[in-house]
């Protein structure tokens, strides 16, 4: 399970944190949707044999999308109490699913394409995708126990990938 700092706050405090995260997730979702749209548009009429090409560095995708979405899921240690909170968790899971599909391609950063071709990259990325899909299923079912299990499954591929491919960011909260 991802280590986290849990303060002794009221449920209202937990709700406020989740609502604030929902706003951040919405901003990150807009960035991801833009990236996905660019990928979709660029792939609408690909040249014969042309492959999809990433449009930004993986580091930027991590900072604008993956970190915020995963923190939203990891932050749901108290059961959500509103449709808005469940929706924020669903959106976070969707963002992670889309991000995992994009990171599978590599990126425009100096090491991104080399990393994406390494044999260890795909298992980390596949585990991120599977955990994100489980979080989506849990959020849609409003199943907090399943959401916590998905949250636990989300941490190992993140940590493992950081340790292998970018050790300087491992364990940063």
Secondary structure, DSSP 8 states (H G I E B T S, - for coil): ----------HHHHHHHHHHHHHHHHHHHHHHHHHHHHHHHHHHT--TT------S-HHHHIIIIIHHHHHHHHT--S---SHHHHHHHHHHHHHHHHHHHHHTT--SSTTHHHHHHSHHHHHHHHHHHHHHHHHHHHHHHT-HHHHHHHHHHHHHHHHHHHHHH-GGGTT--
